[in-house]
Amino acid sequence: MGEDWLSKSLGKIFRRMGSSFEEAKKEFKYGYKDSLLESDNTRSKGEKKGKKKPFVDVFKKGDRLKVLVEAPGAIKEKIHIGVYNEDTLHIYIPSKTKEDYSVDIKLPSKVKTKKARYKYNNGVMAVSLDIQD
């Protein structure tokens, strides 16, 4: 009787755990697909070139803000960046084959508008901005 009860109890637990894991996998899979669709950098043939938001990361390093922008296929010579209202960075990055990238980034600190610098290498643009005193 003890083994039978234990076997049934463990069976129930594993079935519940199994269904929980299946639900968790569905939720993860669903969220994962949405993320990929939102960030998909491909176009169908004949589809017009548009603008899309690149992946962006902003962090503070000393008296500077660093902004990393993922933008593969950019036309390096035609990148445009600008700061307005001292706390918003505008980035426009034309692309060779995919949609152009365009984004306005609200910065966590006010920056010196004349001191914005950037480098673009291997599909990633690094922007350096001096924080105002």
N, C-alpha and C positions, 0 to 999 in steps of 0.2 A: 504494500500500500504506500509506503514511504517513497519508493522509487517512482511509482506511478504518479503520485502527486508532484514530486520534484520534476519529473519529465514534462508533465502538463504545464506546470508553472514556468519552467524554462522555455518551453515552446511558445507560450503566450508572450513572454518577454521578448524573445527573438522576433516573433511576428510583428509586435508593436515597434520594435527597434527597426526592423526591416522596412516597414511602411514609413516610419519617420525619416529614414535615410533616403527612401525613394522620393518623398516629398521634398526633402532638402535638395536633392539632386535636381529635381524639376525646377525649383525656385532658382537655384544657382544657374542652371542651364539657361533658363529664361532671361535672367538678368545679364548673363554673359552675352547672349545673342544680341540683346538690345544695345549693350555697350559697343559691340563690334559694328552693328549697323549704324549707330550714331557716329562712329569714328571711321567708317569705311572710306577709303581714299580712292575708290575706283568709280569709273563712269561707264555707262553702256556706250557702244559705238553710236556716234551721231548725236549724243546728248550734249547740249550746250555747256560750255565752261561756265561755272558759277563760282561763288565764294563760299569757303567753309572755315570753321573755327579750328585752329590747330590745337594740339595738346600743349598746355602751358603750365609751368611751375614757377612760382615766385618765392624767393627767400632772401632774408637779410644776412649780409656778411659784413660785419664791421659797420662802417659809415656808408655802405653801398647796398643797393638792392640788385639782385641778380634775377633775371628772367630767362628761363630756358623755354624755347619754342621748338616743337618738333614739326618740321616742314620739309619733307623729302621732295626732291625734284625742283627746288626753287631756282629761279633765275637770279643768281647772287647779285648781279650788277643793278638790278631794278628793285631791290628791297627798299621799302620806305618805312621809317619809324618816326614817331613824333610824340611829344608829351603835351597835353593840354590840361588846364586847370591845376597844374602842378602835381596831380595825383592820378592821372589816367594816361596810360601808354597806348598809343594806337600803332598797330603793326599791320602792314600790307605786304604780302609776299607773293609775287607772281610765280606761277608754276609752269614748267615746260610742257607737261602733258596732262596734269590733273587740274582740278579746280584750284583757283587762286585762294590763298589763305588771307583772312582778314579778321582782326579781333581788336577790341578795346578792353584793356585790362585795368581794373581799379586797383591802384597800388596801396599798400598798407601804410605808406608814409609819403609826405610831400617830397618831391625831388627837384633838383636843379635842372631846369628845362633845357639849358644849353649844353649839358654835359652827358648826354646820352651817347653811348658807344655800343657797337655790336660786332660780333664775329659770326660767320656762318661756315660750318664745316660738317661734312657727312650727314646732311639732312637736319642738323640741329643748329638753331641760332641762339647765341648767348648775348643777352643785352645787359649792360652794366650802367647803373644810374646812381649818381651821387645824391645822398639824402641831404635835405636842407638842414642847416644848423638850427 
